Amino acid sequence: PLISDDYSYLLKFPTHEPVETFWDIVVSQYYHYMQWGGRTIAIGLNQIFLWLGKWVFNLANAAAFTFTVWLCAKLAAGQKSIHPAFLLVVLGLFFHFNPAFGAVNLWMCGSCVYLWPLMLGLVFLLPYRLQLDRDLSWSKGAAAGMFFAGIAAGWGNENTSGAVLLACLVLCVFSRLLLGRTPLWQLTGAAGCLAGFLLLMCAPGQWVRMDRAGEDSRGFLTVLLTRIMNATHTLRLYGLVLAILFAAVYFCLLLCRPSLRAALFPAFWFVMGLAANYALILSPVYYVRSFYAVLAFWVIAIGSALTGLAQHQPALGKLPQGLLAGGLCVLLCFDLVEGGYDILNYSIMRQVREDTILTQVAEGEKDIETYAIYPYTRFC
């Protein structure tokens, strides 16, 4: 259902008038950019879905989640084909270890702010990764397309887009070192990503909101250390199992004496996850929803290590992937039961509350009191 910020974005910012046309959304996003924040693409997408209808969002969002899972698998595998067991591993990791699954994949505003920018960022990074396996030999026309794709990737949310920009720049360096060249489309894409990130971070609304929040009375060093500790605590709380899993698979890969590329890519994606996590020391609050980018990069890192292991130990074949896929399938079954119950319970309670409110309104009640509904799991 629509909750929280969804209702706010049904209105033209900063008024209380409902959005009725696409132009209303354009005007609303202009004022939002000037007075509140730079997440124009994400919030604009939220308003478009609210304008078109929830059923449009449901279909598009399911496709976006599925595509994002495939992108993680493809970024890990590169030009190699994706085995179904490998895709199941990526889905299992992506699903089970997401600490705010409902808030970033089911809630409309949360999906537009976290899932969709992540998808746009991974789509943008895919050619950079594939280029390292085989020269794409794109024409000069692709340079213009990559520039605009870069703007979309950089203009998402703060830690996701920042990590995508960093990954893009590092992959450009890898291309130069490993292939001896950096194609024009990589440079224009990086320029577009930087431009998008600056549009995000330098929005006048960012500074307006910071002024409203006021200054922190604590010293700079105290604030910095506190934020570093918060980021580290969040990483330990939600990413420790993933980090251990990565370390185990990567250690097995190193024992096989892999090629430079096979050893490089898993470590690269793991470091990008750390960058996405500690970028949040620039934010006063670390919302658990922001862990999504960290999760994605670490899932890619684990997948990349598994791909390298399968390549350098053909005798094992797909055994490690199969064992991991089997274990994750068991966890997914529990997740589906637990999450399904919570979502159904939430839906029933909300419907009862809504019917009660409508009944009171029909009876002429003007002062209505009701109850809050809280989810019990991360799926709702």
BELJO-V959899 format. One record per residue. N is the residue number from 1. RES is the residue in one letter. PHI is phi in whole degrees, 0 to 359 (999 if undefined). OMEGA is omega in whole degrees, 0 to 359 (999 if undefined). D_FIRST is the distance of its C-alpha to the first C-alpha in Angstrom with 2 decimals. Layout:
N/RES/PHI/OMEGA/D_FIRST
N/RES/PHI/OMEGA/D_FIRST
This chain:
1/P/999/173/0.00
2/L/287/179/3.79
3/I/218/169/6.23
4/S/50/186/10.01
5/D/297/179/11.77
6/D/304/180/9.35
7/Y/292/178/10.60
8/S/296/184/14.04
9/Y/276/167/14.22
10/L/288/183/13.56
11/L/254/176/17.07
12/K/286/180/20.34
13/F/289/0/21.42
14/P/257/183/23.21
15/T/265/175/23.12
16/H/250/179/20.90
17/E/269/182/21.24
18/P/290/175/18.39
19/V/286/182/18.55
20/E/239/182/20.25
21/T/227/177/22.21
22/F/296/179/22.44
23/W/297/176/25.27
24/D/301/179/23.09
25/I/292/179/21.14
26/V/300/180/24.57
27/V/296/180/25.86
28/S/300/181/22.82
29/Q/291/176/23.20
30/Y/298/181/26.91
31/Y/291/177/26.52
32/H/297/180/23.84
33/Y/294/183/26.37
34/M/279/189/29.19
35/Q/239/185/27.67
36/W/226/184/24.92
37/G/189/187/24.81
38/G/263/183/25.72
39/R/280/188/22.51
40/T/296/182/22.87
41/I/295/182/21.94
42/A/294/182/18.74
43/I/288/175/17.51
44/G/298/177/18.99
45/L/296/177/17.06
46/N/301/180/13.74
47/Q/292/178/15.02
48/I/296/179/16.25
49/F/295/178/13.02
50/L/297/180/11.45
51/W/288/182/14.75
52/L/284/180/14.95
53/G/127/184/11.64
54/K/297/182/8.47
55/W/295/177/10.87
56/V/295/178/13.34
57/F/299/182/11.33
58/N/303/180/10.56
59/L/292/183/14.32
60/A/294/183/15.61
61/N/289/176/13.81
62/A/298/178/15.06
63/A/294/180/18.41
64/A/296/179/18.42
65/F/296/180/17.94
66/T/299/180/20.63
67/F/294/179/22.87
68/T/295/176/22.65
69/V/299/178/23.81
70/W/297/179/26.63
71/L/298/178/27.57
72/C/299/179/28.03
73/A/295/183/30.24
74/K/289/177/32.18
75/L/295/177/32.80
76/A/284/185/34.18
77/A/273/183/36.29
78/G/68/181/37.47
79/Q/285/181/39.53
80/K/288/178/39.75
81/S/290/182/37.94
82/I/259/178/34.86
83/H/283/179/35.50
84/P/307/179/32.67
85/A/296/179/33.30
86/F/293/179/32.95
87/L/296/178/29.62
88/L/292/176/28.45
89/V/298/181/29.72
90/V/298/179/27.77
91/L/299/181/24.50
92/G/299/178/25.27
93/L/295/183/26.07
94/F/294/184/23.09
95/F/274/188/20.69
96/H/287/186/22.55
97/F/262/177/23.64
98/N/274/186/20.47
99/P/286/181/20.06
100/A/222/188/16.52
101/F/303/181/15.16
102/G/295/184/11.45
103/A/290/183/11.87
104/V/247/181/13.80
105/N/236/183/12.72
106/L/247/177/9.01
107/W/296/186/7.60
108/M/299/182/8.41
109/C/296/180/11.04
110/G/297/178/12.37
111/S/295/181/12.91
112/C/294/183/14.66
113/V/272/185/16.77
114/Y/243/181/17.76
115/L/293/186/17.39
116/W/293/174/18.53
117/P/298/177/21.47
118/L/296/179/22.52
119/M/299/180/22.63
120/L/297/179/24.64
121/G/293/180/26.92
122/L/290/175/27.67
123/V/301/180/28.37
124/F/295/182/30.74
125/L/283/185/32.50
126/L/303/178/33.04
127/P/299/178/36.16
128/Y/297/179/37.66
129/R/289/181/37.41
130/L/294/179/38.73
131/Q/300/182/41.57
132/L/285/176/42.98
133/D/268/181/43.47
134/R/201/181/44.90
135/D/301/182/45.73
136/L/285/177/43.24
137/S/53/179/45.92
138/W/283/179/43.54
139/S/284/180/45.17
140/K/295/178/45.23
141/G/297/180/42.55
142/A/292/181/40.02
143/A/298/179/40.78
144/A/293/179/39.13
145/G/298/180/36.01
146/M/292/177/35.74
147/F/298/181/36.13
148/F/288/175/33.04
149/A/296/178/31.11
150/G/295/177/32.27
151/I/300/180/30.98
152/A/297/180/27.44
153/A/290/182/27.77
154/G/279/185/29.22
155/W/256/183/26.86
156/G/249/170/23.68
157/N/234/199/23.23
158/E/299/186/26.24
159/N/281/177/27.01
160/T/295/182/25.76
161/S/293/177/27.71
162/G/297/179/30.65
163/A/292/177/30.96
164/V/297/178/30.73
165/L/298/179/33.49
166/L/298/179/35.63
167/A/298/179/35.21
168/C/300/182/36.17
169/L/294/180/39.30
170/V/294/178/40.36
171/L/294/174/39.98
172/C/297/178/42.20
173/V/294/177/44.76
174/F/302/180/44.53
175/S/299/180/45.19
176/R/293/184/48.23
177/L/284/186/49.57
178/L/272/183/48.95
179/L/250/180/49.54
180/G/81/180/51.76
181/R/204/173/49.72
182/T/236/183/46.56
183/P/300/181/45.64
184/L/301/183/44.94
185/W/295/176/41.33
186/Q/292/181/40.66
187/L/291/179/42.12
188/T/291/176/40.29
189/G/297/178/36.99
190/A/296/178/37.69
191/A/296/178/38.65
192/G/296/179/35.44
193/C/296/177/33.38
194/L/296/179/35.42
195/A/298/179/34.97
196/G/297/180/31.18
197/F/294/177/31.20
198/L/292/176/33.48
199/L/298/178/31.28
200/L/291/189/28.42
201/M/281/185/30.56
202/C/260/178/32.86
203/A/300/178/30.39
204/P/306/180/31.85
205/G/297/178/28.54
206/Q/299/182/28.89
207/W/286/177/32.12
208/V/298/181/30.92
209/R/293/178/28.15
210/M/296/178/30.77
211/D/295/179/33.15
212/R/293/181/30.67
213/A/290/180/30.13
214/G/82/182/33.90
215/E/274/176/36.29
216/D/281/184/36.27
217/S/287/179/39.39
218/R/284/179/40.05
219/G/291/183/42.35
220/F/300/182/41.28
221/L/296/179/42.40
222/T/297/180/40.58
223/V/297/182/37.28
224/L/298/181/37.81
225/L/295/178/38.74
226/T/297/181/35.83
227/R/292/177/33.33
228/I/296/179/35.20
229/M/295/178/35.06
230/N/296/180/31.30
231/A/295/179/30.78
232/T/293/179/33.21
233/H/297/179/31.62
234/T/296/179/28.16
235/L/296/179/29.93
236/R/293/184/31.81
237/L/293/187/28.86
238/Y/250/185/26.59
239/G/241/185/29.17
240/L/298/181/32.31
241/V/296/177/31.95
242/L/298/180/31.24
243/A/296/179/34.28
244/I/294/179/36.48
245/L/298/178/35.45
246/F/299/182/36.24
247/A/300/181/39.53
248/A/293/181/40.57
249/V/292/182/39.94
250/Y/292/177/41.43
251/F/297/177/44.47
252/C/298/178/45.09
253/L/296/181/44.88
254/L/295/177/47.41
255/L/296/181/49.76
256/C/275/182/49.95
257/R/51/185/51.35
258/P/286/174/48.86
259/S/291/181/49.43
260/L/302/182/48.56
261/R/295/181/45.48
262/A/297/179/44.17
263/A/279/186/44.63
264/L/284/189/43.35
265/F/298/179/39.92
266/P/300/180/38.31
267/A/296/179/39.67
268/F/299/182/38.47
269/W/294/178/34.82
270/F/295/178/35.03
271/V/295/177/36.44
272/M/297/175/33.69
273/G/296/176/31.18
274/L/298/179/33.33
275/A/297/179/33.44
276/A/297/180/29.64
277/N/288/186/29.58
278/Y/278/171/32.46
279/A/296/183/31.48
280/L/282/172/29.13
281/I/290/176/32.24
282/L/280/180/32.09
283/S/259/179/28.85
284/P/297/183/29.12
285/V/230/174/26.15
286/Y/260/176/25.24
287/Y/283/184/21.48
288/V/298/177/20.89
289/R/301/183/18.44
290/S/288/178/21.67
291/F/289/184/23.19
292/Y/305/180/21.53
293/A/295/177/24.55
294/V/300/179/26.97
295/L/302/183/25.51
296/A/300/182/25.77
297/F/293/180/29.36
298/W/285/174/30.44
299/V/296/177/29.11
300/I/298/180/31.13
301/A/298/178/34.08
302/I/296/178/34.06
303/G/297/179/33.77
304/S/294/178/36.59
305/A/293/177/38.78
306/L/296/178/38.20
307/T/297/178/39.15
308/G/296/179/42.28
309/L/295/178/43.19
310/A/295/181/43.01
311/Q/287/186/45.14
312/H/264/175/47.83
313/Q/230/182/47.99
314/P/299/179/48.13
315/A/296/178/49.64
316/L/285/182/46.36
317/G/61/181/44.51
318/K/262/184/40.83
319/L/302/179/41.43
320/P/301/179/39.62
321/Q/294/180/36.56
322/G/295/179/36.72
323/L/295/180/37.07
324/L/293/179/34.19
325/A/297/179/32.00
326/G/296/179/32.98
327/G/297/180/32.19
328/L/291/177/28.77
329/C/298/178/28.00
330/V/298/179/28.66
331/L/296/180/26.33
332/L/296/178/23.56
333/C/299/177/23.99
334/F/296/180/23.52
335/D/299/182/20.47
336/L/294/178/18.80
337/V/292/181/19.74
338/E/297/181/18.72
339/G/293/180/15.36
340/G/298/178/14.64
341/Y/296/182/15.64
342/D/295/180/13.55
343/I/295/179/10.25
344/L/295/179/11.50
345/N/299/179/12.68
346/Y/298/182/9.59
347/S/296/180/7.81
348/I/294/180/11.16
349/M/297/179/11.71
350/R/293/180/8.69
351/Q/295/177/9.88
352/V/297/180/13.35
353/R/297/181/12.87
354/E/296/179/11.49
355/D/297/179/14.44
356/T/296/180/16.79
357/I/296/180/16.11
358/L/296/178/16.59
359/T/295/179/19.70
360/Q/294/177/21.09
361/V/295/180/20.65
362/A/296/179/22.43
363/E/275/176/25.17
364/G/93/178/25.78
365/E/293/179/24.49
366/K/248/179/24.15
367/D/249/187/23.89
368/I/251/174/20.83
369/E/250/180/20.22
370/T/220/185/17.31
371/Y/242/176/16.39
372/A/275/177/14.30
373/I/245/182/12.25
374/Y/245/175/13.40
375/P/286/180/12.86
376/Y/260/183/16.22
377/T/229/179/16.31
378/R/283/184/15.78
379/F/270/186/13.40
380/C/236/999/10.35
